[in-house]
């Protein structure tokens, strides 16, 4: 790839990243405000960005050499293309994260250290990120369907989904319709399981880290003991060798 092509690619990635960050931020704001993303200028903007990301996704899919690997690695991008509701634009934040990782921005800014390495190991080596993806999908989809069926705001529906999946269940929001109860049942069976896996993964990660630290400390201690033993052995040999040497008297 020539330098000119690299510059155009960087410019394109910046534009896509900016659109992803902006659209996901607007979609996230709907949980705390009464903004309507289905009509008006915001509706036009969200629909336009949806079309742009669909074209971007299809072009990258066509150009990819391994289609199966592409579909797996870009599953979260696909969720950001769901046309059911603009709230699914939240999942486009994954595109921003991928751009940051592709250009090693943390490393370029001097922020790449033990913390970022530990975070990468936590999210990807343990599979936590995939469990998180699945949990978020279940929560958002359940909240969206629940808000439509029960005719409540998306923010209240998301609150209901979180309290239900975490088994808190305050009881301030509960289903009144038969379809709403079915959605709640599915969320209880699927959501609670994934939330449990998330907590167990977090516990297992920190437990294994503590065990690794203890094993490392013990290994270092044993190594120091071995080094000290070798030094003592060499000193004993040197003393014994000096004792065996004959003592010559000086001539007068």
C-alpha positions in Angstrom: 0.0 0.0 0.0 1.4 3.4 -1.0 1.7 6.4 1.3 -1.1 8.1 -0.6 -3.4 5.1 -0.1 -2.4 4.9 3.6 -3.4 8.6 4.0 -6.7 8.1 2.3 -7.4 5.0 4.4 -6.5 7.0 7.6 -8.9 9.8 6.5 -11.6 7.3 5.8 -11.1 5.5 9.2 -11.3 8.9 10.9 -14.6 9.8 9.2 -16.1 6.3 10.0 -14.8 6.5 13.5 -16.3 10.0 14.0 -19.7 8.9 12.6 -19.7 5.8 14.8 -18.8 7.8 17.9 -21.4 10.4 17.2 -24.2 8.1 16.3 -23.6 5.7 19.2 -23.4 8.7 21.6 -26.8 10.0 20.3 -28.3 6.6 20.6 -27.0 6.2 24.1 -28.4 9.6 25.1 -32.0 8.3 24.5 -31.8 6.3 27.7 -31.6 9.5 29.7 -33.6 11.9 27.5 -36.9 12.0 25.5 -35.1 12.5 22.2 -37.0 10.8 19.3 -34.6 9.3 16.8 -37.3 8.1 14.5 -38.4 11.4 13.2 -37.0 14.9 12.5 -33.4 15.8 11.6 -32.0 13.2 14.0 -34.1 10.6 12.3 -32.7 11.6 8.9 -29.1 11.6 10.4 -29.5 8.1 12.0 -31.0 6.6 8.8 -28.2 8.2 6.7 -25.5 6.8 8.9 -27.2 3.4 8.9 -26.9 3.4 5.1 -23.2 4.5 5.2 -22.3 1.7 7.7 -24.2 -0.9 5.6 -22.2 0.1 2.5 -19.0 0.0 4.6 -19.8 -3.4 6.0 -20.7 -4.9 2.7 -17.5 -3.6 1.0 -15.3 -4.9 3.7 -17.0 -8.2 3.6 -16.5 -8.5 -0.2 -12.8 -7.5 0.1 -12.1 -9.8 3.0 -10.2 -13.0 2.1 -11.7 -15.1 4.9 -15.5 -14.4 5.0 -16.1 -16.7 8.0 -13.4 -15.0 10.1 -14.7 -11.6 9.0 -18.3 -12.4 10.1 -17.1 -13.7 13.5 -14.8 -10.8 14.2 -17.3 -8.2 13.0 -20.4 -9.6 14.7 -20.8 -6.5 16.8 -20.6 -4.3 13.7 -23.5 -6.3 12.3 -25.6 -5.5 15.4 -25.0 -1.8 14.7 -26.7 -2.4 11.4 -30.0 -3.7 12.8 -32.7 -1.5 11.3 -35.3 -2.2 14.1 -34.5 0.9 16.1 -31.7 3.6 16.0 -30.7 2.5 19.5 -28.7 -0.3 18.0 -26.2 2.3 16.8 -24.7 2.0 20.3 -22.9 -1.1 19.0 -21.0 1.0 16.5 -18.7 2.0 19.4 -16.9 -1.3 18.6 -15.7 0.2 15.3 -14.1 3.0 17.2 -12.3 0.5 19.5 -11.1 -1.5 16.5 -9.7 1.7 14.9 -7.9 2.5 18.1 -6.4 -1.0 18.2 -5.5 -1.0 14.5 -3.5 2.2 14.7 -2.1 1.4 18.2 -3.2 4.8 19.4 -2.5 3.9 23.1 1.0 3.0 22.2 1.5 6.1 20.1 0.2 8.3 23.0 2.5 6.6 25.5 -0.4 5.0 27.3 0.5 1.4 26.5 1.7 -0.2 29.7 0.9 -2.8 32.3 -2.7 -1.6 32.6 -3.5 -1.8 28.9 -1.9 -5.2 28.6 -3.8 -6.5 31.7 -7.0 -5.0 30.2 -6.4 -6.7 26.9 -5.7 -10.0 28.6 -8.8 -9.7 30.7 -11.2 -8.8 27.8 -9.9 -11.1 25.1 -7.9 -14.0 26.7 -10.7 -14.8 29.1 -13.5 -14.4 26.5 -15.1 -11.8 28.7 -15.7 -9.5 25.7 -17.8 -12.0 24.0 -19.9 -12.7 27.1 -20.3 -9.0 27.5 -21.4 -8.6 23.9 -24.0 -11.4 24.3 -25.3 -9.9 27.6 -25.6 -6.4 26.1 -27.4 -7.7 23.1 -29.9 -9.6 25.3 -30.5 -6.6 27.5 -30.9 -4.0 24.7 -33.1 -6.3 22.6 -35.3 -7.3 25.5 -35.6 -3.6 26.6 -36.5 -2.6 23.0 -39.2 -5.3 22.6 -40.5 -4.7 26.1 -40.8 -0.9 25.6 -42.8 -1.5 22.4 -45.1 -4.2 23.9 -45.7 -2.5 27.3 -45.7 1.0 25.7 -43.2 2.6 28.1 -40.0 4.6 27.5 -36.9 2.9 26.4 -35.0 4.1 29.5 -37.6 2.5 31.8 -37.5 -0.6 29.8 -33.7 -0.8 30.0 -33.9 -0.2 33.8 -36.4 -3.1 34.0 -34.1 -5.4 31.9 -31.1 -4.7 34.0 -32.9 -5.2 37.4 -34.5 -8.4 36.0 -31.3 -9.9 34.6 -29.3 -9.1 37.8 -32.1 -10.7 39.9 -32.6 -7.5 41.8 -36.2 -7.1 40.8 -37.4 -3.9 42.5 -40.9 -4.4 41.2 -41.4 -0.8 40.1 -41.7 -1.9 36.5 -43.3 -5.3 35.6 -45.1 -6.7 32.6 -48.8 -6.4 32.2 -49.3 -8.1 28.9 -48.9 -11.8 27.9 -46.2 -10.9 25.4 -44.4 -8.8 28.0 -44.4 -11.8 30.4 -42.9 -14.0 27.6 -40.1 -11.5 27.0 -39.5 -11.3 30.8 -39.3 -15.1 30.9 -36.8 -15.3 28.1 -34.7 -12.6 29.7 -34.7 -14.4 33.1 -33.5 -17.6 31.4 -30.9 -16.2 29.1 -29.9 -12.9 30.8 -29.3 -14.3 34.2 -27.2 -17.1 32.8 -24.9 -14.7 30.9 -24.7 -12.3 33.9 -23.6 -15.2 36.1 -21.0 -16.1 33.5 -19.7 -12.6 33.5 -19.3 -12.5 37.3 -17.7 -15.9 37.4 -15.2 -14.8 34.6 -14.3 -11.7 36.6 -13.8 -13.8 39.8 -11.7 -16.4 37.9 -9.5 -13.8 36.3 -8.5 -12.1 39.6 -8.2 -15.4 41.4 -5.8 -16.7 38.7 -3.9 -13.5 38.8 -3.4 -13.7 42.6 -2.3 -17.4 42.2 0.2 -16.4 39.4 1.6 -13.6 41.6 2.1 -16.0 44.5 3.7 -18.6 42.3 6.0 -16.0 40.8 7.1 -14.8 44.2 7.7 -18.3 45.4 9.7 -19.1 42.2 11.9 -16.0 42.7 12.4 -16.9 46.4 13.5 -20.5 45.4 15.8 -19.1 42.8 17.5 -16.8 45.3 17.9 -19.7 47.7 19.5 -21.8 44.9 21.9 -18.9 44.0 22.8 -18.5 47.7 23.4 -22.2 48.1 25.7 -22.2 45.0 27.7 -19.3 46.4 28.1 -21.1 49.8 29.2 -24.3 48.1 31.8 -22.4 46.0 33.0 -20.7 49.2 33.4 -24.0 51.0 35.3 -25.5 48.1 37.6 -22.5 48.0 38.3 -22.7 51.8 39.0 -26.4 51.6 41.4 -25.9 48.7 43.3 -23.2 50.6 43.6 -25.5 53.7 45.1 -28.3 51.5 47.9 -26.1 50.2 51.3 -26.7 51.9 52.7 -23.9 54.0 56.3 -23.0 53.0 58.6 -21.5 55.6 60.5 -18.4 54.7 64.3 -18.8 54.5 66.4 -16.7 56.9 
